[in-house]
Amino acid sequence: MNDIAIHWFRQDLRLSDNPSLIEATKHNNVLPIYILDDKNANNFAMGAASKWWLESSLRSLNNSLGGKLSIYKGNPIDVLKDIIFRLDVDAIYWNRCYEPWRISRDKKIKEYLGTQNIKTASFNGSLLWEPWDIKNSSDRPYGVFTPFYRKGCLQADQPRKPLLAPRNQQYIFDSKKSMQLQNLDLLLGNPWYKKLRKHWLIGEQGASLCLDNFIKENLSYYKKGRNIPSKPYISRISPHLHFGEISPNQVWCRIRDEKNDENSDHFCSELGWREFSYNQLFYHPDLPTKNLQSKFDKFPWVVNDKHLEAWKKGQTGVPMVDAGMRELWETGYMHNRSRMIVGSFLVKNLRIHWNYGERWFWDTLVDADLANNSAGWQWVSGSGSDAAPYFRIFNPVVQGQKFDTDGEYIRRYIPEISLLPNKYLSNPWDAPESILKEAKVILGETYPEPIIDLKVSREEALDAFKEISPPSL
């Protein structure tokens, strides 16, 4: 068997709109492979929730390939060396990833394959625009989202039309070295994965159905409805995008073809924010660990393991915060409005470094994405290049009263206070004793008392911020 091309699946676990796979099909034989690489990722190996998702996604992809997905585990350069030693491989193709450790790894792999006269090519299968294609008039990367999106993205070449999946393609399989999927041990250490399954349909078909349902049922309410965490007015497409079960081109074009109004415009701007996050990661490889605004290196963060654990488990005594954290634990996902609320509470009311929040999200979110997760935490903490000002501190009581007016979200995830009237659902500590008794709520027993005073902690956070901010002239 000769003229073999390898398509290396990475974060593109789909057949449709897959430019690398389509290039590989120009050869006589295509060997589709996946390599689990925990060797090069250092502190950014996949978290537990991501591994759970990956296991189901690979299973779905293998079915789409007729059982011909060859699976490996280890350092990719070693795996590829072994394959090309045993098989008559002419070319290896993949779609680009933008995490710093992957960029470094892929460069070394491409250099090595060049010495072996193996043709290599990489493609854009994950972004609407390459980071190096969106720069300002000074040929520098944008530091602020709005001009990045409106002057950069929208005035650049528009995203390409999605490509059709290969038709009637026969794939070959590495029967000698391919592992069984279960031998990747993706489900070990996942105590909560069984309850996640009921919330998701994983794989390329699931991604397509997710987008179809959003367009049909919820896109028309998106701009305003996206702020209401109890309602289904968001797409929930982010984990499918992260694992590449659907491409951003497919999403963008479907939305644009469907309608052109404020809802579709706003949704596409959220895809633009995803692009902005990747742009930041590309030009600031230390985004996941280092403050983009260096003055935050001197911020007086607080170390409090007890408070951090209460935050993780949704036991802070502040209902909108706890509801968000419990949604995450129950579903592997959190509504974006809730992400802002719980993030603000951690870094501002508790004054715990955003790195701790980033790490918890990395392990428990099914859409944990290095660019989006890091940029999101830098945004909410005020340390990013285009961040919410540190002095903007979300009041979780006001947020609950404004965006969960009927209490549906809080009651869904905190049933122990569900009998409270709406007036006190976001702030049970203000309820008269008679109301608490009637609702069968005993603060400190059936539901925690607040671990911190919101007003006092807000003032302390503002005072701390003044320590690192130069006085106004």
C-alpha positions as CSV (number, residue, x, y, z in Angstrom):
1,M,0.0,0.0,0.0
2,N,1.5,3.3,-1.1
3,D,0.7,7.0,-1.4
4,I,-0.6,7.2,2.2
5,A,-1.6,10.5,3.7
6,I,-2.2,10.9,7.4
7,H,-4.9,13.2,8.6
8,W,-4.1,14.0,12.2
9,F,-7.3,14.8,14.1
10,R,-6.7,17.3,17.0
11,Q,-9.4,19.8,17.9
12,D,-11.3,19.2,14.6
13,L,-13.3,16.1,15.5
14,R,-15.6,16.2,12.4
15,L,-15.7,15.2,8.8
16,S,-17.4,18.3,7.3
17,D,-15.6,21.6,6.8
18,N,-12.3,19.9,7.6
19,P,-9.7,21.4,5.2
20,S,-6.9,19.1,6.4
21,L,-8.9,15.9,5.9
22,I,-10.1,17.0,2.5
23,E,-6.5,17.6,1.4
24,A,-5.6,14.2,2.6
25,T,-8.3,12.6,0.5
26,K,-6.4,13.7,-2.6
27,H,-4.1,10.8,-1.9
28,N,-4.9,7.2,-2.7
29,N,-5.1,6.1,0.9
30,V,-6.0,8.1,4.1
31,L,-5.0,7.1,7.6
32,P,-7.0,9.1,10.1
33,I,-5.3,9.2,13.5
34,Y,-5.8,10.8,17.0
35,I,-2.9,11.1,19.5
36,L,-3.6,11.9,23.1
37,D,-0.7,14.1,24.1
38,D,-0.3,14.7,27.8
39,K,3.5,14.9,27.5
40,N,3.8,18.5,26.1
41,A,0.9,20.2,27.7
42,N,2.6,20.8,31.1
43,N,0.0,22.4,33.4
44,F,-2.6,22.5,30.6
45,A,-3.3,18.8,30.0
46,M,-7.0,18.4,29.7
47,G,-9.1,18.6,32.8
48,A,-11.5,15.8,33.9
49,A,-14.6,17.2,32.3
50,S,-12.8,17.7,29.0
51,K,-11.5,14.1,29.0
52,W,-15.1,12.9,29.6
53,W,-16.3,14.9,26.6
54,L,-13.3,13.7,24.4
55,E,-14.1,10.1,25.1
56,S,-17.6,10.4,23.7
57,S,-16.5,12.6,20.8
58,L,-13.8,10.2,19.7
59,R,-16.3,7.4,19.9
60,S,-18.7,9.3,17.6
61,L,-15.9,10.3,15.2
62,N,-14.7,6.7,15.0
63,N,-18.3,5.6,14.0
64,S,-18.4,8.2,11.3
65,L,-15.1,6.8,10.0
66,G,-16.5,3.3,9.8
67,G,-14.3,2.2,12.8
68,K,-11.1,3.3,11.1
69,L,-9.8,5.9,13.5
70,S,-6.4,4.9,14.7
71,I,-5.8,6.0,18.3
72,Y,-2.5,6.5,20.1
73,K,-1.2,8.0,23.3
74,G,2.2,9.7,23.9
75,N,4.5,12.3,22.5
76,P,3.2,12.8,18.9
77,I,6.7,13.1,17.4
78,D,7.5,9.6,18.7
79,V,4.1,8.2,17.5
80,L,4.6,9.7,14.0
81,K,8.2,8.4,13.8
82,D,6.9,4.9,14.4
83,I,4.1,5.2,11.9
84,I,6.3,6.5,9.0
85,F,8.9,3.8,9.9
86,R,6.3,1.0,9.4
87,L,4.1,2.5,6.7
88,D,4.7,4.1,3.3
89,V,3.6,7.6,4.3
90,D,3.9,10.4,1.8
91,A,2.2,13.2,3.6
92,I,0.9,14.3,7.0
93,Y,-1.8,17.0,7.3
94,W,-3.4,18.7,10.3
95,N,-5.5,21.7,11.2
96,R,-3.6,24.3,13.3
97,C,-4.0,24.7,17.0
98,Y,-3.0,28.0,18.7
99,E,-2.0,27.0,22.3
100,P,1.6,28.0,22.8
101,W,2.7,24.5,23.7
102,R,1.1,23.1,20.6
103,I,2.7,25.7,18.4
104,S,6.1,24.8,19.7
105,R,5.5,21.1,19.4
106,D,4.1,21.3,15.9
107,K,7.0,23.4,14.7
108,K,9.5,20.7,15.9
109,I,7.3,18.0,14.3
110,K,7.2,19.8,10.9
111,E,11.0,20.3,11.0
112,Y,11.6,16.6,11.7
113,L,9.2,15.4,9.0
114,G,10.9,17.7,6.5
115,T,14.2,15.8,7.1
116,Q,12.4,12.6,6.3
117,N,11.0,14.0,3.0
118,I,7.4,13.7,4.3
119,K,5.2,16.4,2.9
120,T,3.4,18.4,5.6
121,A,0.8,21.1,5.5
122,S,-1.4,22.7,8.2
123,F,-4.7,24.5,7.7
124,N,-7.0,26.8,9.5
125,G,-9.9,24.7,10.7
126,S,-10.6,26.4,14.0
127,L,-10.9,30.1,13.5
128,L,-12.7,32.5,11.2
129,W,-9.6,34.6,10.8
130,E,-6.0,33.8,11.5
131,P,-4.4,35.9,14.3
132,W,-1.8,37.3,12.0
133,D,-4.4,38.4,9.5
134,I,-6.2,40.8,11.9
135,K,-4.0,43.8,12.8
136,N,-4.5,47.5,13.2
137,S,-3.3,50.2,10.8
138,S,0.1,50.1,12.5
139,D,0.4,46.4,11.7
140,R,0.1,45.5,15.4
141,P,-2.4,43.3,17.1
142,Y,-5.5,44.9,18.5
143,G,-5.7,45.3,22.3
144,V,-9.4,46.3,22.4
145,F,-12.2,44.1,21.3
146,T,-14.5,46.6,19.5
147,P,-12.0,47.9,16.9
148,F,-10.6,44.4,16.6
149,Y,-14.0,43.1,15.6
150,R,-15.5,46.1,13.7
151,K,-12.4,47.4,12.0
152,G,-10.4,44.2,11.9
153,C,-12.6,41.2,11.4
154,L,-15.7,42.7,9.7
155,Q,-13.5,44.6,7.2
156,A,-11.3,41.7,6.5
157,D,-12.1,38.9,3.9
158,Q,-15.2,37.3,5.1
159,P,-15.1,33.7,6.4
160,R,-14.9,31.1,3.8
161,K,-17.9,29.0,3.0
162,P,-17.9,25.6,4.8
163,L,-16.5,22.6,2.9
164,L,-18.4,19.4,2.3
165,A,-17.4,16.2,4.0
166,P,-15.5,13.7,1.8
167,R,-17.9,11.4,0.1
168,N,-17.4,7.6,-0.4
169,Q,-14.0,7.9,1.1
170,Q,-12.4,4.6,2.2
171,Y,-10.0,4.9,5.2
172,I,-7.2,2.6,6.3
173,F,-6.5,1.5,9.8
174,D,-3.3,0.8,11.8
175,S,-4.3,-2.6,13.1
176,K,-0.9,-3.2,14.6
177,K,-0.5,-0.2,16.9
178,S,-3.8,1.5,17.3
179,M,-5.1,1.5,20.9
180,Q,-8.6,0.7,22.1
181,L,-10.4,3.9,23.1
182,Q,-10.9,2.7,26.6
183,N,-7.2,2.3,27.0
184,L,-6.7,6.1,26.9
185,D,-8.2,6.1,30.5
186,L,-10.1,9.2,29.8
187,L,-12.9,8.4,32.3
188,L,-10.7,7.6,35.3
189,G,-11.0,10.2,38.0
190,N,-14.3,11.5,36.6
191,P,-16.7,10.9,39.5
192,W,-19.4,13.1,38.1
193,Y,-19.3,12.1,34.4
194,K,-22.4,9.9,34.5
195,K,-24.7,12.8,35.4
196,L,-23.2,15.0,32.7
197,R,-24.3,12.7,29.9
198,K,-28.0,13.6,30.2
199,H,-27.2,17.3,29.4
200,W,-25.3,16.8,26.1
201,L,-25.4,15.0,22.7
202,I,-21.7,14.8,21.9
203,G,-20.2,14.5,18.4
204,E,-20.6,16.1,15.0
205,Q,-24.3,15.2,14.7
206,G,-24.9,16.5,18.2
207,A,-23.2,19.8,17.3
208,S,-25.2,20.2,14.2
209,L,-28.5,19.5,16.1
210,C,-27.4,21.9,18.8
211,L,-27.0,24.7,16.2
212,D,-30.3,23.7,14.4
213,N,-32.2,23.9,17.7
214,F,-30.7,27.2,18.6
215,I,-31.5,28.8,15.3
216,K,-35.0,27.4,15.2
217,E,-36.1,28.1,18.8
218,N,-33.9,30.7,20.4
219,L,-31.9,32.9,18.0
220,S,-34.8,35.4,17.8
221,Y,-34.5,36.1,21.5
222,Y,-30.7,36.0,21.7
223,K,-29.6,39.6,22.3
224,K,-31.8,40.2,25.3
225,G,-32.4,36.6,26.3
226,R,-28.8,35.7,26.6
227,N,-28.6,37.5,29.9
228,I,-31.3,35.3,31.6
229,P,-29.6,32.2,33.0
230,S,-32.8,30.3,33.5
231,K,-33.9,30.5,29.9
232,P,-32.5,28.5,26.9
233,Y,-31.7,31.6,24.8
234,I,-28.0,30.7,24.4
235,S,-26.6,28.3,21.9
236,R,-24.5,26.1,24.2
237,I,-22.3,25.5,21.1
238,S,-19.0,26.3,22.9
239,P,-17.9,22.7,23.8
240,H,-18.7,21.6,20.2
241,L,-16.6,24.5,18.9
242,H,-13.7,23.7,21.2
243,F,-13.5,20.1,20.2
244,G,-14.1,21.0,16.6
245,E,-17.3,18.9,16.2
246,I,-18.5,22.0,14.3
247,S,-16.4,24.8,12.8
248,P,-16.8,28.5,13.4
249,N,-17.3,28.9,9.7
250,Q,-20.3,26.5,9.8
251,V,-21.8,28.4,12.7
252,W,-21.1,31.9,11.2
253,C,-22.5,31.0,7.8
254,R,-25.6,29.3,9.2
255,I,-26.4,32.3,11.3
256,R,-25.8,34.8,8.6
257,D,-27.8,32.8,6.0
258,E,-30.7,32.4,8.5
259,K,-31.3,36.1,9.2
260,N,-29.7,39.5,9.5
261,D,-30.9,41.4,12.5
262,E,-29.7,42.5,15.9
263,N,-29.9,39.0,17.3
264,S,-27.7,37.4,14.6
265,D,-25.3,40.4,14.7
266,H,-24.9,40.0,18.4
267,F,-24.4,36.3,18.2
268,C,-21.7,36.8,15.5
269,S,-20.0,39.4,17.7
270,E,-19.7,36.6,20.4
271,L,-17.9,34.5,17.8
272,G,-15.8,37.6,17.3
273,W,-15.0,37.6,21.0
274,R,-13.8,34.0,20.6
275,E,-11.5,35.2,17.8
276,F,-10.3,38.0,20.0
277,S,-9.4,35.6,22.8
278,Y,-7.4,33.5,20.4
279,N,-5.7,36.6,19.1
280,Q,-4.7,37.5,22.6
281,L,-3.3,34.1,23.3
282,F,-1.3,34.0,20.1
283,Y,0.4,37.4,20.8
284,H,0.5,36.9,24.6
285,P,1.5,33.2,25.2
286,D,1.5,33.7,28.9
287,L,-2.1,34.9,29.0
288,P,-3.2,31.8,31.0
289,T,-0.9,32.6,33.9
290,K,0.3,36.2,33.8
291,N,-1.5,39.5,34.2
292,L,-1.6,41.4,31.0
293,Q,-1.7,44.6,33.1
294,S,1.5,44.2,35.1
295,K,0.2,46.5,37.9
296,F,-1.9,43.5,39.1
297,D,1.3,41.7,39.9
298,K,1.4,43.8,43.0
299,F,-2.3,43.4,43.9
300,P,-2.8,42.2,47.5
301,W,-4.6,38.9,46.8
302,V,-6.0,36.9,49.7
303,V,-5.2,33.2,50.3
304,N,-8.2,31.6,52.0
305,D,-8.7,27.9,51.3
306,K,-11.9,27.7,53.2
307,H,-13.5,30.5,51.1
308,L,-12.1,29.0,47.9
309,E,-13.6,25.6,48.7
310,A,-17.0,27.1,49.5
311,W,-16.9,28.9,46.2
312,K,-16.1,25.7,44.3
313,K,-18.9,23.8,45.9
314,G,-21.6,26.5,45.7
315,Q,-21.7,26.9,49.4
316,T,-20.9,30.6,49.8
317,G,-24.4,31.5,51.1
318,V,-24.9,34.0,48.2
319,P,-27.6,32.3,46.0
320,M,-26.7,33.7,42.6
321,V,-23.0,32.7,43.1
322,D,-24.0,29.3,44.4
323,A,-26.5,28.6,41.7
324,G,-23.8,29.3,39.0
325,M,-21.3,27.0,40.7
326,R,-23.8,24.2,41.2
327,E,-24.9,24.5,37.5
328,L,-21.2,23.9,36.6
329,W,-20.9,20.9,38.9
330,E,-24.2,19.4,37.7
331,T,-23.9,20.0,33.9
332,G,-20.2,20.8,33.2
333,Y,-21.4,24.2,31.9
334,M,-22.2,27.6,33.2
335,H,-24.3,30.4,31.7
336,N,-22.2,33.3,30.7
337,R,-24.0,35.8,32.9
338,S,-23.3,33.4,35.8
339,R,-19.6,33.1,34.8
340,M,-19.3,36.9,35.2
341,I,-21.1,36.9,38.6
342,V,-19.1,34.0,40.1
343,G,-15.8,35.3,38.7
344,S,-16.4,38.8,40.1
345,F,-17.3,37.3,43.5
346,L,-14.1,35.2,43.6
347,V,-11.6,37.9,42.5
348,K,-13.2,41.0,44.0
349,N,-15.4,40.1,47.0
350,L,-13.1,37.2,48.1
351,R,-10.0,38.8,46.5
352,I,-8.7,35.4,45.6
353,H,-6.3,35.3,42.6
354,W,-8.0,34.6,39.3
355,N,-5.6,31.8,38.6
356,Y,-7.5,29.7,41.1
357,G,-10.8,30.3,39.3
358,E,-9.1,29.5,35.9
359,R,-7.8,26.2,37.3
360,W,-11.2,25.1,38.6
361,F,-13.0,26.0,35.4
362,W,-10.3,24.2,33.4
363,D,-11.0,21.0,35.3
364,T,-14.8,21.1,35.4
365,L,-16.0,22.9,32.3
366,V,-16.8,20.8,29.2
367,D,-16.0,23.8,27.1
368,A,-12.7,24.5,28.9
369,D,-10.6,26.3,26.2
370,L,-7.3,27.8,26.9
371,A,-7.9,31.0,25.0
372,N,-11.4,31.6,26.1
373,N,-11.0,30.6,29.7
374,S,-7.8,32.6,30.2
375,A,-9.2,35.7,28.5
376,G,-12.4,35.5,30.4
377,W,-10.7,35.4,33.7
378,Q,-8.4,38.2,32.8
379,W,-11.5,40.2,31.7
380,V,-13.5,39.7,34.9
381,S,-10.4,40.3,37.1
382,G,-9.6,43.6,35.4
383,S,-6.1,42.5,34.5
384,G,-6.6,41.9,30.8
385,S,-5.9,44.2,27.9
386,D,-9.6,45.0,27.3
387,A,-11.0,44.1,30.7
388,A,-13.9,45.1,32.8
389,P,-12.5,47.7,35.2
390,Y,-11.5,46.2,38.6
391,F,-13.8,48.7,40.3
392,R,-16.8,47.3,38.4
393,I,-17.9,44.7,41.0
394,F,-21.0,42.7,40.2
395,N,-23.5,42.7,43.1
396,P,-24.8,39.2,43.0
397,V,-28.0,40.3,44.8
398,V,-28.8,42.9,42.2
399,Q,-27.8,40.5,39.4
400,G,-30.2,37.9,40.7
401,Q,-33.0,40.4,41.1
402,K,-32.4,41.8,37.6
403,F,-31.7,38.6,35.6
404,D,-33.5,35.9,37.6
405,T,-36.6,37.9,38.5
406,D,-38.8,34.9,38.9
407,G,-36.2,32.9,40.8
408,E,-36.3,30.0,38.4
409,Y,-32.5,29.7,38.1
410,I,-31.8,29.9,41.9
411,R,-34.6,27.5,42.7
412,R,-33.4,25.0,40.1
413,Y,-29.9,24.7,41.6
414,I,-30.6,25.6,45.3
415,P,-33.8,23.7,46.1
416,E,-33.2,24.1,49.8
417,I,-34.3,27.8,49.6
418,S,-36.9,27.3,46.9
419,L,-39.8,28.2,49.2
420,L,-38.5,31.7,49.9
421,P,-40.5,34.4,48.2
422,N,-38.8,36.1,45.2
423,K,-38.2,39.2,47.3
424,Y,-35.6,37.3,49.5
425,L,-34.5,34.6,47.1
426,S,-31.2,36.4,46.2
427,N,-30.6,37.7,49.7
428,P,-32.1,35.3,52.2
429,W,-30.1,36.9,55.1
430,D,-32.4,39.9,54.8
431,A,-35.6,37.8,55.2
432,P,-37.4,38.1,58.6
433,E,-37.2,35.1,60.8
434,S,-40.9,34.4,60.2
435,I,-40.4,34.2,56.5
436,L,-37.3,31.9,56.8
437,K,-39.3,29.6,59.2
438,E,-42.2,29.4,56.8
439,A,-39.8,28.6,53.9
440,K,-38.1,26.0,56.1
441,V,-34.8,27.7,55.8
442,I,-32.3,27.8,58.7
443,L,-29.3,29.9,57.8
444,G,-26.1,28.2,58.8
445,E,-27.9,24.8,58.8
446,T,-30.0,24.1,55.8
447,Y,-28.2,26.8,53.8
448,P,-25.0,28.6,54.6
449,E,-24.9,32.1,56.0
450,P,-22.9,34.4,53.6
451,I,-19.2,33.7,54.0
452,I,-18.5,37.4,53.5
453,D,-20.3,40.7,53.8
454,L,-20.9,41.9,50.2
455,K,-20.8,45.6,51.1
456,V,-17.7,45.4,53.3
457,S,-15.8,43.1,50.8
458,R,-16.6,45.5,48.0
459,E,-15.1,48.5,49.9
460,E,-12.0,46.4,50.8
461,A,-11.6,45.4,47.2
462,L,-11.8,49.0,46.1
463,D,-9.2,50.0,48.7
464,A,-6.9,47.2,47.5
465,F,-7.3,48.4,44.0
466,K,-6.2,51.9,45.0
467,E,-2.9,50.5,46.3
468,I,-1.9,49.5,42.7
469,S,-3.5,52.5,40.9
470,P,-1.6,55.8,40.5
471,P,-3.6,58.8,41.7
472,S,-5.5,60.8,39.1
473,L,-3.8,64.1,38.2
